[in-house]
Amino acid sequence: MATDMVKQKILQVVKELPESATFEDAIERLCFLAKVEEGVRQSDAGETVPHAEAVRQFRK
């Protein structure tokens, strides 16, 4: 993603935080969104695990 787009997304997230938000709230939200975007990127690239395999791994 282009640097300008990332910066705009970060600014938008910060603007949408409640007035009572802490630095930790902002960091948590930004980390969450970064992880979601990475997951979407992985999915789009076909870097996924079939459901049955995921279940098998969790049952180990």
LUMLUM-69128 format. One record per residue: x, z, y of N, C-alpha, C, O, CB in turn. Coordinates in steps of 0.001 Angstrom, whole numbers, padded with zeros to 6 digits, always signed. Atoms other than C-alpha are relative to their C-alpha. Glycine has a CB too. Layout:
BEGIN
XZYXZYXZYXZYXZY ...
This chain:
BEGIN
+000848+000000-001168+000000+000000+000000+000896+000000+001234+001935+000660+001251-000966+001220-000004 -000784+000094-001218+001288-000818+003463+000090+001354+000687-000854+002143+000663-000602-001037+000945 -000254-001285-000648+002778+002076+005408-001048+000315+001057-001492+001459+001158+001383+000007+000629 +001009-000234-001042+000320+001640+008292-001337+000433-000601-002033+001278-000039-000195-001266+000845 +001256-000375+000654-002625+001862+005888+000062+001432-000503-000910+002178-000382-000311-000953-001161 -000166-001364+000495-001256+005048+004324-000123+000980+001156-000822+001988+001053+001362+000169-000715 +000040-000883-001170-000750+006618+007730-001441+000141+000515-001873+001241+000859+000926-000544+001125 +001383-000046-000464-004302+005710+008760-000876+000834-000937-001743+001581-000482-000563-001416+000122 +000766-000800+000960-005714+007214+005549+000291+001486+000186-000619+002315+000158+000326-000429-001444 -000386-001400-000199-003754+010430+006124-000671+000557+001241-001229+001655+001213+001530+000138+000114 +000621-000457-001251-004995+010694+009700-001507+000186-000169-002076+001142+000357+000281-001002+001136 +001441-000108+000219-008590+010081+008582-000336+001253-000807-001287+001967-000488-000527-001250-000719 +000232-001192+000820-008376+012787+005910+000138+001257+000849-000685+002167+000751+000985+000047-001191 -000221-001175-000848-006997+015273+008426-001149+000169+000986-001608+001287+001217+001340-000119+000757 +001125-000077-000947-009734+014429+010936-001274+000512-000666-002091+001168-000020-000262-001372+000620 +001215-000387+000715-012395+015032+008273+000031+001441-000514-000990+001950-000974-000222-000936-001156 -000077-001394+000438-011138+018523+007393-000805+000891+000940-000904+000600+002132+001469+000473-000064 +000727-000921-000873-013240+021410+008688+000957+000696+000975+002158+000786+000723-000761+001047-000839 -000811-000683-001016-012011+023267+011771+000756+001191-000576+001829+001544-000088-000883+000463+001150 -000614-001193+000589-011191+026260+009585+001069-000328-001047+001623+000579-001668-001071+000863-000629 -000949+000401+001032-008880+024246+007305+001404+000527+000290+001831+000628+001440+000030-001517-000123 -001382-000478-000105-005398+025582+006622+000946-001145-000355+000520-002208-000806+000244+001235-000935 -000989+000985+000419-002163+023696+006064-000118-000239-001504-000011-001372-001973+001431+000465+000370 +000124+000123+001451-002626+024404+002367-001190-000869-000383-001102-001659-001323-000134+001378-000640 +001173+000836+000258-006112+022837+002450+000343-001473+000197-000030-002318-000617-001171+000404+000921 -000364+001387-000304-004702+019676+004023+000937-000548-001069+000752-001667-001546+000661-000098+001391 -000953+000446+001013-001817+019462+001570-000700-000221-001332-000448-001216-002011+001137+001018-000160 +000727+000127+001263-004122+020038-001401-000836-001273-000015-000847-001997-001011-000897+001224-000232 +000854+001195-000090-006498+017298-000249+000835-001275-000075+000475-002218-000779-000819+000017+001307 -000854+001185+000005-003696+014812+000396+000631-000222-001373+000735-001362-001826+001091+000128+001064 -000565+000124+001357-002081+015536-002998-001052-000526-000969-000760-001388-001798+000544+001363-000496 +001086+000455+000859-005436+015070-004725-000236-001498+000187-000327-002242-000789-001289+000788+000297 +000261+001413-000262-006029+011724-003028+001150-000885-000468+000916-001990-000959-000250-000220+001483 -001158+000759+000475-002487+010547-003826-000060-000170-001514+000246-001242-002035+001313+000697+000407 +000092+000079+001461-003034+011360-007505-001125-000926-000440-000979-001657-001419-000212+001391-000594 +001107+000905+000322-006377+009554-007557+000450-001443+000204+000194-002297-000645-001251+000312+000875 -000467+001363-000255-004798+006472-005991+001000-000457-001064+000971-001614-001482+000638-000090+001391 -000953+000346+001047-001967+006564-008541-000740-000295-001306-000371-001223-002026+001024+001140-000201 +000802+000250+001195-004535+006789-011352-000704-001339+000048-000762-002054-000953-001014+001095-000183 +000661+001301-000163-006435+003808-009983+001027-001121-000167+000746-002131-000811-000697-000099+001392 -001049+001004+000133-003170+001862-009702+000381-000194-001471+000530-001324-001937+001237+000406+000823 -000345+000077+001413-002289+002709-013315-001097-000700-000795-000814-001522-001667+000248+001399-000562 +001118+000630+000700-005735+001703-014510-000029-001499+000272-000202-002298-000648-001332+000641+000422 -000010+001425-000358-005586-001599-012622+001137-000743-000695+001009-001928-001004+000124-000166+001519 -001159+000612+000648-002177-002261-014211-000109+000039-001521+000794-000415-002223+001274+000699+000443 +000188-000068+001442-003582-001609-017684+000780+001119-000671+000952+001115-001890+000386-001297-000610 -000782-001120+000528-001552+001576-018104-000926+001152-000379-000863+002242+000189+001052+000471+001035 +000986-001002+000410-004323+003455-019867+000163+000328-001482+000865-000362-002220-001434-000499+000284 +000012-000425+001400-004838+005277-023157-001457-000064-000456-002342+000431+000242+000615+001460-000189 +001381+000038+000502-007932+004575-025267-000554+001422-000181+000196+002356-000468-000065-000775-001344 +000647-001303+000075-010428+007449-025355+000328+000727-001302+000664+001911-001284-001502-000157+000139 -000255-000635+001303-009940+008120-029071+001425+000554-000071+001645+001619-000648-000232-001010-001146 -001385-000471-000003-006174+008437-028563+000149+001236+000888+000868+002170+000534+000949-001118+000477 -000059-001167-000884-006631+010849-025658-000575+001224-000707+000002+002309-000629-000768-000271+001318 +000604-001104+000746-008936+013015-027796+000953+000482-001073+001112+001690-001253-001339-000427-000627 -000947-000369+001051-006397+012956-030637+001166+000803+000577+001593+001791-000020+000524-001258-000715 -001127-000719-000623-003602+014071-028309-000389+001403+000435+000410+002331+000315+000525-000778+001203 +000443-001328-000436-005640+016968-026939-000265+000943-001178-000199+002163-001025-001260-000127+000846 +000297-000836+001169-006494+018196-030429+001242+000447-000739+001134+001224-001688-000895-000741-000946 -001251-000398+000672-002838+018588-031449+000235+001471+000125+001236+001981-000378+001190-000752+000570 
